[in-house]
């Protein structure tokens, strides 16, 4: 899979969209869009639509530019990556609940570590 294909899939999943939904939004068939994500064709004619839909630059989509987030993601194992995908697909209310829980657990572990050092 090439970098453009990989980024298209990552961006689509982060938005919680199906291939069919992306294809409809940019005016093409799901089968044609699927070829982009599998790396069988490059999205030359649909670059403007894809960059607008995903809020990224053409350089990023074509692999000419990396983001700090992407560099950090390279170091994340597959389980954590799957968990992040699930989080990104949550509703705003679901994210709020996870954020509250994560903050509480994080604070608890900081207290335990601080107490063990004292």
DOLO-294080 format. One record per residue (C-alpha): x, y, z; chain. Coordinates in Angstrom, 2 decimals. Layout:
BEGIN
X	Y	Z	chain
X	Y	Z	A
...
//
This chain:
BEGIN
X	Y	Z	chain
0.00	0.00	0.00	A
1.41	3.41	-0.91	A
1.43	6.43	1.39	A
-1.50	8.13	-0.36	A
-3.62	5.00	-0.02	A
-2.64	4.62	3.62	A
-3.42	8.24	4.43	A
-6.77	8.11	2.66	A
-7.80	5.10	4.71	A
-6.57	6.65	7.97	A
-8.36	9.95	7.27	A
-11.58	8.21	6.28	A
-11.59	6.01	9.37	A
-10.76	8.97	11.62	A
-13.89	10.70	10.30	A
-15.93	7.53	10.79	A
-16.93	7.35	7.13	A
-17.41	4.33	4.91	A
-15.81	4.12	1.49	A
-19.28	4.54	-0.01	A
-19.88	7.76	1.95	A
-16.58	9.24	0.82	A
-17.22	8.22	-2.77	A
-20.67	9.83	-2.74	A
-19.33	13.06	-1.23	A
-16.66	13.42	-3.91	A
-18.84	12.25	-6.79	A
-17.57	8.81	-7.75	A
-18.37	5.14	-7.28	A
-17.30	3.18	-4.22	A
-15.36	0.78	-6.45	A
-13.34	3.63	-7.96	A
-12.64	5.12	-4.53	A
-11.64	1.67	-3.24	A
-8.85	1.64	-5.85	A
-7.43	4.79	-4.26	A
-7.30	3.19	-0.81	A
-5.77	-0.01	-2.17	A
-3.13	1.92	-4.09	A
-4.23	0.74	-7.52	A
-4.82	4.28	-8.75	A
-3.93	7.79	-7.62	A
-6.64	10.37	-6.91	A
-5.37	12.92	-9.44	A
-8.79	14.16	-10.58	A
-10.31	14.14	-7.10	A
-7.47	15.73	-5.10	A
-9.32	18.99	-4.48	A
-12.44	17.20	-3.25	A
-10.48	14.83	-1.01	A
-8.32	17.54	0.56	A
-11.43	19.65	1.24	A
-13.32	16.68	2.72	A
-10.48	15.63	5.02	A
-9.08	19.09	5.78	A
-5.53	18.29	4.67	A
-3.13	19.66	2.06	A
-2.40	18.07	-1.29	A
1.23	17.69	-0.20	A
0.15	15.74	2.86	A
-2.20	13.49	0.92	A
0.45	12.71	-1.70	A
3.09	11.91	0.91	A
5.24	14.99	0.47	A
4.58	16.24	3.99	A
4.24	14.49	7.35	A
2.49	15.80	10.41	A
3.82	15.61	13.97	A
0.80	13.47	14.84	A
1.73	10.97	12.16	A
5.30	10.75	13.47	A
3.98	10.01	16.95	A
1.52	7.44	15.58	A
4.37	5.48	14.00	A
5.58	4.60	17.50	A
2.15	3.40	18.69	A
1.43	-0.32	18.78	A
-1.56	-1.79	16.93	A
-3.74	-2.19	20.04	A
-3.32	1.46	21.00	A
-3.89	2.47	17.38	A
-7.17	0.51	17.34	A
-8.22	2.16	20.60	A
-7.53	5.61	19.14	A
-9.60	4.78	16.07	A
-12.49	3.76	18.31	A
-12.16	7.00	20.27	A
-12.20	9.10	17.08	A
-15.38	7.35	15.94	A
-17.25	8.19	19.18	A
-19.93	10.86	19.44	A
-19.05	14.06	21.30	A
-20.82	12.70	24.38	A
-18.91	9.42	24.16	A
-15.60	11.31	23.88	A
-16.54	13.42	26.90	A
-17.17	10.27	28.98	A
-13.87	8.71	27.89	A
-12.01	11.97	28.60	A
-13.42	12.15	32.13	A
-12.51	8.52	32.79	A
-9.02	8.88	31.33	A
-8.35	12.04	33.36	A
-9.45	10.28	36.56	A
-7.32	7.18	35.94	A
-4.33	9.30	34.95	A
-4.62	11.40	38.10	A
-4.96	8.25	40.25	A
-1.78	6.78	38.78	A
0.10	10.06	39.29	A
-0.94	10.05	42.96	A
0.15	6.41	43.40	A
3.52	7.16	41.79	A
3.97	10.31	43.87	A
3.05	8.47	47.09	A
5.47	5.61	46.32	A
8.31	8.11	45.87	A
7.60	9.85	49.16	A
//
